[in-house]
Amino acid sequence: DVRPITTPTAMSPGATGPRWFVASRAPPSGDGAWDWSTMLDIRVVPDCEKRFLLAESRQGHLLCTVWHNCKILAPRRVFLVLIDRRVSIMALPREEEARVPAFFIRSARGALAALAALALGGCHMVLLEPSGDVAVQEGHLLVVSTVLMLLIIVPVIVLTLLFAWWYRQSSSEAVYAPDWDHSIQLELVIWAAPLLIIIALGAVTWISTHTLDPYRPLSRVDPEHGIPGEGKPLTVEAVALDWKWLFLYPDQGIAVVNELAAPVDVPIHFRITAESVMNSFFIPALAGQIYAMPGMETQLYAVINRNGQYEGFSANYSGAGFSGMHFQFRGMAAADFERWVQAAKESGGELNRQTYQVLRQPSEREPVRRYAVVAADLYDAILNRCVEPGTICIKDMMSMSAHRGRD
């Protein structure tokens, strides 16, 4: 029982700017006449026609359809207000409704983009633009894994928004099927797509886990070159102290505090341990982080492919001076590396068990320090916790326990 009512034609065509309007009528009369009173003007676009079709149902609900150039813009419900036995409706043209949120959306998008550019303007994406072949492969694995996961995440987000819009309350096109409960085709899509992604991620992870095993000697220095010559790597023994790093070069006979250097395109074999608490050895441009633990040794094989200075640090909290556990890693040509080693031998002192006991005392933000002579068994004593004279080394204690077990 819905009957159309006469459509008003004169709605202040000279008005400008978005406006609200109020149309009201007295209680129904015998002739069904409507009493229109324009409380606020409606904005009228030049050369365009706006008409408002009103209808009254038996329950008193009013519907309003906005026509613009003979094209229906939006069927919508309007608010009913019963004041002093007079029914009033209030509506805003749909094109004006869309304009306001769009303005805020554009403003918010611009503000977020500006904030993102400001926040990321000074960042160096070293994990995605590294200088070592191992880190390059790890970065590639990160990108591949992210893309595979986004193949599921993005469609789910898009479909969530689409479903919310399509099945909105005011939609006249969506099919309402309260008794629907199953679809074989939909089940296949829902389960097959994630399963395929999981299989792909599993295969990529399995291959990369073995290829990038930090304990595995390198088989190449970059995608186009294998291991040159005899392939003997440069050995570096790294010790995490409170709160500094000590690097020993057993083949060169030197040690350096808070500075590390290696020739370009030469494999590096790191042997890593800690003096007191657990730390993490991390050079983002070179390879992933490796934990350093007292009484234990971890290893890392890596290679640097470009000259430059790179940041290294501890990536595991280890106490008050943790934030200062930074060092410089220098990738250089072979000739420059030889000069760097020679400079350490000429300007450094001696590092033995006595001087090491002084060095290992907690200190913060230590400057670079070089040692020209290093005790041959120092790293082994640090690893086995027997630097102090008269202390039994861990490896000897284990050996004695093994003999007692056999006896």
Summary of the structure (lengths in Angstrom):
residues: 407
radius of gyration: 37.5
end to end distance: 103.5
largest distance: 117.8
contacts: 1084
relative contact order: 0.08
helix: 32%
strand: 27%
